[in-house]
């Protein structure tokens, strides 16, 4: 089963889910905010970063990113980025698709394998 991480109110996440389900894939949708509230975000981040670089995961074009202080945005490394993401799960580039063997992040829905 594919795992699709995103936000329940994110249009790109909903489109990705519908496209994958239309192609016959079984998809488990995981809301990142709910996952953070339940304490599972850190484990998910570790899994994501085993497959991709932290800088790919961080959405620097989001409203949340623009709302951060300059001090929070400067001189980022993996440790500081993970701390920011844990504090603000909406900083994750969405959607994130975990196929079991690879993690795809924020790609256009049409570029994902069906």
N, C-alpha and C positions, 0 to 999 in steps of 0.2 A: 504494500500500500504506500502511495506517495504521501508525504507530509508537506503541506503548504502553510508556511508561516506568514502572517500578515496582520492586518487590522480588520475588524469586522466591517468597518465603514469605509474601507479603501476600495475604490472602483477597480484599480488594477488587480487587486487580489481577487475580487469577485469575478472579474473577466477571466483570470487565469484558472480559477476553480471551475468555472462553467466550461471553458475550452477543454480542460483535461477530462472532466466528467463526460463531455460530449464525445470524446475520443475513446470512451470505454474504460478509462482509468478510475480506480478507486482512490479517492482523495480524502485525507483527514485534514480539515482546516484547523489551524492552531492560532488563536489570537495572542499576539505578543504581549499585550498589556495584561491579559488574564494570566498568561504564563508567568509574567513577572510578579504578579500578585500572589501566585501560588508557590513562588520560589524556584521555579524551574528554568528561569531565563539563563542563569549562569551556565548550567549544563548544556543548554542549547547553543550558547555562544561558543563554548569550548568545542562542541561538535562542528559548528560552522567553520571556525577558524582552523580546524584540522584539515579543511578542504580548500579554504579561500583565505586571502589576506584580509586583515582587519580593515584596511583602508577601502576595500571593495564593499564591505558590509556597512560602512558609515555613510549615511546620506547627507552630504554637505549642501544639498539644495533644498532641504526641507524647511518648513516654517519653524520647527523646533530648533534646528541648527541656527537659523538666523536670530532666534530669540535668546541664544546663549550669550553670556558675557564674552568679550574678546579674550580675557584671561583663560576662560575655559576652552576656547577654540585654538589657542596658540600652542605650539610645541607639543603636539599630540604624539604619543607613542601608543603601543598596544595596551599597556596597562591603564593609561588615562582614558583611552577611547572606550575600553570595556567598562570602566567606571561610569563614564558618561552615558553609555548605552543602557547600563543597568538602571541608572537614575531616570533615563528618558528612553523607553523602548521604541518610541516613534522615530528615533534616530536611525533605526535599522532600515537600510535600503530594501524596499518591498517590491514584489513578494519574494520570498525565499522558498525555493522548492528543494526538498530533500528526497532524492530518488532511492536512497539506500546506499548507492555507490558514489554519488556526486551531489554537490550542493550548487544550485544555480541561483544567482541573486539578481533581482531587478532587471532581468532581461525582458525584452518585448515578448509578450505572450506567444506571438507567432514564431519566435525563434526557438522555443522550447520543443523538445521532442514530444510527440504525442503518443 
